[in-house]
Amino acid sequence: MDYSKLKTIIEGLLFMAGDEGLNKRQLADIMEIEGDLAADLVYELHRDLAREGRGVQVTEIAGSYRLTTHPEHAAYFERMAYTPTRSQLSQAALETLSIVAYKQPITRIDIEEIRGVKSDRAIQSLVSKDLIEEVGRADAIGRPILYGTTKSFLDYFGLPSIKALPEPKTVDVDDALEEQTQMLFERLGERQTTIDEFIPVRETDSTEEPAS
C-alpha cells in the first residue's frame, strides 16, 4: 500500500471539504480503508506539514479534520479580510452566547434573568448566525423554547466539543458572566486546537430595554 499517495489523497480531500472538514469515518468510506488507518494517515500528514514548514496545518474541530492556516500568520490574513465574528458579534450578543454556552439548554426568560435586560434581539442575531439553535421545549407553562449552541459555534471558537469551554473561576453571577464573556472574546483570537493537543504522543517521532 502506497502510504505517501494515500496522504496526498487525504490532503486533497480535506482541501476540497473546506470548512466542513471530514471525520475519520468519512475518510475511510471515501478511500475504502480502515478508520484507524485513516486517522493514522491524518496524523502523519499533520507531522509532514509541520516538518516541511508548510503554510497550512491539519486541525480537528468538532470531530472533523480540516486544513487550516497558522495562527502566527493571522496578522497577514486580517489585512486581507476582517474576521467575520469579530466584526459582527456585539457585546450583547456575546454575553447572551456566553450564557447559552455555559447554561444550555436554557430559555429566553432565564437568559434575561441572568443578563437583567431583554435579549430577544441578541437571540435572533445568534440564531441567524447559526451560533445557537432551538434544542427543545421546557417542561413549563407555555412550553418555552430551549436554546443550545450549534456545531458552527464550535467552529467559530475552535472548540473540539462544548466540554472544552474554559471554566470561570468566580462564584458571583455577575462576575462569572463577565468572565465567561471575556473568555469567549479571548477565544476568538486564540489558535485552533491542533492534532498535537488531542492525539497522544506516539513513539514514531445596541441599546436594550431592562427585562421585566
N, C-alpha and C positions, 0 to 999 in steps of 0.2 A: 504494500500500500504506500503510495507516494504522499507522505505527510506534508511535505512542502507545498505540493499542489493543493491539498485539502485546505491548508491555511490561507492560501491565496483566494480560494473559493469563498471561505468564510469572510475574509476581508471585503471581497466584492459584495457578498450578500448583506453584510452589515452596512456598507456604504449605500446600497440600494434601499435598505429598510429605513434609513434616516432616523428621525426622532422616535419612531415606533420601536425600533430595535427588534431583536429576535431572541427568544429564550432557547435553552439547550434542546428542548424537545422539538421546537420548530426547526432548528438547525439539523437535528438528527433526522427528522422526517424528510426534509428537503434533500439532504445529502445521502440519505439511506445508510446511515451509520448509527452506532450505539450512542445513547445520550451522554454517557460518561466520556466516551471518546470525543464527542463534540465539545464538552466542557474542557477537556484536557487541551484540545487544539486551540480553543479560545484563549486559554491561559498562556499557551506557548506563543500565540500571536501577540498577546499583550507584552510578553517578555521581548519578543523580536523587535517590536516597535520602539520599546524603551531603549533597548541596547543600541539600535541604529540611530537613535535621536530623531525619530520621525516627528512630523508636526501634528500627528493625531495619536490618540491612545484608545484602548478598549476600556470601557467602563460598564458597570452594571447598575441600573436604576430600575427599581420596581420589578426585579426579577428578569429583566431583559438586558442583553448585551447590546452595546451600540458603539459606534466610533464617535469620539468627541475631541475637541481641541484641548490644548494645555492651559491650565489656569494662569500660568505665568505670562501667557501671551494676551491676556484679557485686555490690556490697555490698547492694543492694536485693533482688536475686534470692536471695542467700544468706539473707536474713531470711525469705524466703518458703519456701525449701526448701534443705536442705543438699545440696551436690554429692555424688551417689552414689559416685563414685570416691574422693573424699577420705575418706568415712566407711567404705568397705568394703575398701580395699586396705591390708593390713598391711605392715609393713616387710619381712617375709619374702617376701610376695607380690611386692612392688615390686622387691626385689633379684632374685628369680627372673625377673620380667618383664624387667628390665634385661638380664640375661644372655641371655635368649631373643632380645630385640630386637637386640642387638649381635652375637650369635654364631650366629644361626639359619642353617640348620637345626641343631638341637642335641638330643642325647639327655638323658634324666634323669640318667644316670650322669655325663655331662660337666658338667651343671649342678651336681651335688652335689660334684664335684671342685673346682669353682671356689668354691662357697659354703662348703664344709667341713662342711655339715650335710645331713641328709636333707631332700629337697624334695618328697616325694610330696604332702603336704597343700597346699603352696603351688601346685604344678602343677594339682592338682584344682580348687583355688579359681579359678585363672586360666582354666582350661578352662570351668568352669561360668559364668564371667562373659563368655565368648566373647572373651577377650583373646588367648589362644593356642589353637592347634589342631594336630592331627596333620597333618603335611605329607608324610609318607613313612616309610620304614624304612631304617635304617642298614645298610650292607653289612658286618655284623659278626655274631659268634656270637649267636644268639637273635633277630637282626633287630630290635633295639630301636627304639622309636618315635622319630621325629624331630619336634621341635616348632618352630613358627614363629608369628609374630604374625598377627592377623586384620585385616580391614577395620575391625572395631569398635575395635581398638587405635588405628588411625589416627584414628578419630573421637574417641575419648576424649582423645587428646593433641594434637588439632588439627594433624595432620601431613598434607601432601599426598601423601607417599609415605615409605617406610622410609628412603630416601636423605636425607631431611630431618632425621634424628636428629642432634643436636649431637655433635661428636666430642670425646671426653675427651682432655685434654692429657697426663695422666700415663702412665707406662710400667708401673710396678709393678702387678701383677694386683689386689692388694687395694685399692690406691689408685684404680685405674681403676674397679673395681666400685662403690666408694663414690661416685666422681664421677658415674658413669653413673646410679646410683640418685638422687643429688641432682638431676641434671639432669631426670630424669623427674618428680620431685616438683615442681620449679620449673615444668615444662611444664604441670602441672595448673592452675597459676594464671596462665599466660600467655594472651594473647589468641589467637584462632584466626587462621590465615593469611587475609588478605583479598585480594581481587582485585588491589588495587594492587601487591601484593608479587610476583605471578607473571605478570601481564599487562604487557607492555612499555608504557611511557608513550606515549600516542597524541597526535597533533597536535591533535585536537579536544578543546580543553580537556577369736603363740602359742608356745609352747615347742617346740623341735625337738631331735631327737637328732643327735649327731655322725654324719656319714656314715662307713660302714665300708667 
